[in-house]
Amino acid sequence: MNDHTHDDDRPLGVDEDRTEGSLKQAGGKIKEGVGNLFGDEKTKREGEADQAEGKIQNTWGGAKDKVREVLDGDQKRDDD
């Protein structure tokens, strides 16, 4: 393992939940806009719900990144 990837080749500091959450938020924003444009309350509400779900997923990914940073820092100190 080097300083730029984890064992599973994921770049440091980028959890896939953060990426997926951001994409879900963007998709929800589009869906909400389509709902507004066509006066479709159901699509608008689904878009709002997708945005909320994406925000939660993004926050969860950020928390996992923070834990990884702390653990990686502890591991580096132990290696010294």
Contacts in CASP RR format, 6 or more apart in sequence:
PFRMAT RR
TARGET T0000
AUTHOR 0000-0000-0000
METHOD contacts of the structure
MODEL  1
MNDHTHDDDRPLGVDEDRTEGSLKQAGGKIKEGVGNLFGDEKTKREGEAD
QAEGKIQNTWGGAKDKVREVLDGDQKRDDD
1 7 0 8 1.000
3 12 0 8 1.000
4 11 0 8 1.000
4 12 0 8 1.000
5 11 0 8 1.000
5 12 0 8 1.000
6 12 0 8 1.000
6 68 0 8 1.000
10 16 0 8 1.000
12 68 0 8 1.000
12 72 0 8 1.000
13 65 0 8 1.000
13 68 0 8 1.000
13 69 0 8 1.000
14 65 0 8 1.000
15 61 0 8 1.000
15 62 0 8 1.000
15 64 0 8 1.000
15 65 0 8 1.000
15 68 0 8 1.000
17 57 0 8 1.000
17 58 0 8 1.000
17 60 0 8 1.000
17 61 0 8 1.000
17 62 0 8 1.000
17 64 0 8 1.000
18 57 0 8 1.000
18 58 0 8 1.000
18 61 0 8 1.000
18 62 0 8 1.000
18 65 0 8 1.000
20 54 0 8 1.000
20 57 0 8 1.000
21 53 0 8 1.000
21 54 0 8 1.000
21 55 0 8 1.000
21 57 0 8 1.000
21 58 0 8 1.000
22 54 0 8 1.000
22 58 0 8 1.000
24 50 0 8 1.000
24 51 0 8 1.000
24 53 0 8 1.000
24 54 0 8 1.000
24 57 0 8 1.000
25 50 0 8 1.000
25 51 0 8 1.000
25 54 0 8 1.000
25 55 0 8 1.000
25 58 0 8 1.000
27 47 0 8 1.000
27 50 0 8 1.000
27 51 0 8 1.000
28 46 0 8 1.000
28 47 0 8 1.000
28 48 0 8 1.000
28 50 0 8 1.000
28 51 0 8 1.000
29 47 0 8 1.000
29 51 0 8 1.000
31 43 0 8 1.000
31 44 0 8 1.000
31 46 0 8 1.000
31 47 0 8 1.000
31 50 0 8 1.000
32 43 0 8 1.000
32 44 0 8 1.000
32 47 0 8 1.000
32 48 0 8 1.000
32 51 0 8 1.000
33 44 0 8 1.000
33 47 0 8 1.000
34 40 0 8 1.000
34 43 0 8 1.000
35 41 0 8 1.000
35 43 0 8 1.000
35 44 0 8 1.000
35 47 0 8 1.000
36 44 0 8 1.000
END
